[in-house]
C-alpha cells in the first residue's frame, strides 16, 4: 500500500512540474507579443456616435432567428 502511495505522489509531483513549466514557457513566449499601452484615440464625439445600424442583413438575421409563435 505504501508503494502505491509513493507512485501517486511521484506522479503528482511530475504533473505539477510539467504544469509549472508550461505556464512559465507560455509567459516567456507571450512577453514579446505584448506592446506598449496606448491611449484611446477616439474623440468624445466619436465615442457617443450611434454604432448600431439596422441594415437588410441584420433584419434578415432577426427574421430568421425569431422564436416560433406560441400556440402552434
C-alpha positions as CSV (number, residue, x, y, z in Angstrom):
1,X,0.0,0.0,0.0
2,X,2.8,2.4,0.8
3,X,4.4,1.7,-2.6
4,X,1.2,2.7,-4.3
5,X,1.2,6.0,-2.4
6,X,4.8,6.7,-3.5
7,X,3.8,6.2,-7.1
8,X,0.8,8.5,-6.7
9,X,2.9,11.2,-5.1
10,X,5.6,10.9,-7.7
11,X,3.0,11.2,-10.5
12,X,1.5,14.3,-8.9
13,X,5.0,15.9,-8.5
14,X,5.8,15.2,-12.1
15,X,2.5,16.7,-13.3
16,X,2.9,19.7,-11.1
17,X,6.4,20.3,-12.6
18,X,5.1,19.9,-16.1
19,X,2.2,22.4,-15.4
20,X,4.6,25.0,-13.9
21,X,7.0,24.6,-16.8
22,X,4.1,25.0,-19.3
23,X,2.9,28.2,-17.6
24,X,6.5,29.6,-17.5
25,X,7.1,28.9,-21.1
26,X,3.8,30.5,-22.1
27,X,4.6,33.6,-20.1
28,X,8.1,33.8,-21.7
29,X,6.7,33.5,-25.2
30,X,3.9,36.0,-24.6
31,X,6.1,38.8,-23.3
32,X,7.5,39.9,-26.7
33,X,4.0,39.9,-28.2
34,X,2.7,42.5,-25.7
35,X,3.2,46.0,-27.0
36,X,3.2,49.2,-25.0
37,X,-0.1,50.6,-23.8
38,X,-1.6,53.3,-25.9
39,X,-4.2,55.9,-25.0
40,X,-7.7,55.8,-26.6
41,X,-7.6,57.5,-30.0
42,X,-11.4,58.3,-30.2
43,X,-12.7,61.8,-29.6
44,X,-15.7,62.3,-27.3
45,X,-17.9,62.8,-30.3
46,X,-16.8,59.5,-31.9
47,X,-17.4,57.7,-28.6
48,X,-21.0,59.0,-28.5
49,X,-22.0,58.3,-32.1
50,X,-24.5,55.7,-33.0
51,X,-22.9,52.4,-34.0
52,X,-25.8,50.1,-34.5
53,X,-27.3,50.2,-38.0
54,X,-30.3,48.2,-38.9
55,X,-29.3,47.1,-42.4
56,X,-31.0,44.5,-44.6
57,X,-28.8,41.6,-43.5
58,X,-29.4,42.5,-39.8
59,X,-33.2,42.5,-40.4
60,X,-32.9,39.1,-42.2
61,X,-30.9,37.7,-39.2
62,X,-33.6,38.7,-36.7
63,X,-36.4,37.5,-39.0
64,X,-34.7,34.0,-39.5
65,X,-33.8,33.6,-35.8
66,X,-37.1,34.7,-34.3
67,X,-38.8,32.4,-31.8
68,X,-41.7,30.5,-33.2
69,X,-45.2,31.8,-32.4
70,X,-46.9,30.4,-29.3
71,X,-49.7,28.0,-29.6
72,X,-48.7,26.5,-32.8
